[in-house]
Structure formats: C-alpha cells, structure tokens
Amino acid sequence: MFKSTLKTTVAAAAIALAGISGAALADTTAHDQMQPVATSVAQILQDTKDDQRVSLRGQITKQTSEEKFIFTDGSGEIQLDIDDDLTKVQPINPPVEVEIIGEVDKGLISDTEIEVKSYTIVQ
C-alpha cells in the first residue's frame, strides 16, 4: 500500500512540474512576440524596463561608430545599436527620418540605448 501511495504522489508531482514548466515556456514565447509600445525617448529614459519592446519615430542625426547612431524625437536623444546586417540591406545616411522598432537595453555600465530590430526610412 505504501508503494502505491508513493507512486501516486510522485506521478502527481511530475504532472504538476510539467504544467509549471509549460506555463513558463508559454510566458517566454509571449514575451518574444510582444507588440512594441509606441513611446518617446523621454519616456524610455525615465520609466521603461530592460528588454521592453518599443516603437519610435524621429530622426537619426549622426553615426558614431559602425553600429551606433544618435536618435532624437524632440523629447531627448538616445543611442541606437543597429546591426550592420540591417544597414547593409538599407543604408542609413544621417540625418534621416525613421520609424524604428527595438528593445530597450539598460546597461549596468553604459547608458540606456535601443537595440534596433527593424527600421523604415520615412520619405
């Protein structure tokens, strides 16, 4: 009788743990597919979370290194990190109006920046 109860308890615990890890996996997937929040540079610098997806419209004013650019929307300036794979497809020649989608990167040592996932040059 003890073995039967033990098997039942172990089986129930395994099912419960499988349910928890499945829920955690669903949350991770949902996070990866979150829609970006339209915001401003000022809001990003004041009250966003690391890895928060954002959408901005403004101007890239200058390029500071191969993958680093300065962006402004009139409310402030922030650095963009744009992978050179993106700029090879659609080059950026500052100053230029853009719409960007990216993730906030709040560095422990460096300033807050936006890791750009996609951008559109506005004509």
N, C-alpha and C positions, 0 to 999 in steps of 0.2 A: 504494500500500500504506500509506503514512504517513497519508493522509486517512481510510482505512478504520479504522485503529487509533485515530486521534484521535476519530472519530465514536463508536466503541465506548466509548472511555474517557469521553467527555462524556455519553453516554447512561447509562452505569453510575453516574456521579457524580450525575446528575439523579435517577435512581431511588433512590439511597441518601439523598439530601437529602429527597426526598419522603417516604420512610419515617421519617426523623427528625422532620420537622415533623408528620407524622401521629401519631407516638408522643407528641410534646409536647402536641398537641391533646387526645389521649385522657387524658393526665395532668391537664390543666386541667379537663376535664369531670368526671373522677373527683373532683377536689378540690371542685368546686362541689356535688357530690351526696353528700359525706361525711356520715355519720351523726354527730350530736353526741355528745361524750363526757360522760357523767354525771360531775360533779365538784363541788368545793366552792369557795367564794370563796378560802379559804386556798390551795388548790392553784393556782388561777388566778393569784393574786398572786405565787406562788413560782416556778412552773415551766411555764407554758404559752407557746405561741408566738403571735405576731400572726396574726390571722385564723383561729385554731383554733376549730372549732365546739364549743360546749359546751351542756350542759343542766343547769339548776339548779332547785332547789325551795327556797323560803323566803318571806320577807316583804318587800314594798316598804313602807318605813317612812315615806318622805316624798317629795314632789315639790319639786325645787329650781329648775326653770325649765320652760318649755313642754314640752321633750322629755327632760329629765333627772330621774332618780329615784335614790333611795338604796335599795339592796337588801342584805339580810342573810340568811344561812342559819345563823347561830350560830357560824360559824368566822371571820367577818370581814364587813366591809362593802365594797361596790363600787358605783360609779356605773353606772346603766343609761342608754343612749341609746335611747329608744323613739320612733320616727317618729310624728308626730301623725296620720298616716293610720291607724295601728293603734289609737290611743286614741280616735279618732272612732267606730270600729266598736264597740269595747269599752272604755268609760271606766275609768280607774283612780282610785280614791278611797282613798289611803293612810290607815291601814295596811290592807294586804290580802295574803293568802296567794296565791302564784302559782307556776306552773311556767313557766320560760322556756327558749327555745332561741335562741341567738345566737352571735355571733363575738366573740372577744377582740380588743380594739383597744388595742394597746400604743403609746400616743402618745410621740413624742420629747420633747415639751414638757409635755404634760398627763399625768395619772395614767392607769393602766390602767382601761378600762371595758369594758362589754359592749354591743355593738350588737345590740339585740334584733330577731330576725326574726319571732318569734311568742311569744305567751304565753297561758296559760289561768289564769283566776281559779279558785282552789280553794275550794270551799264547805265 
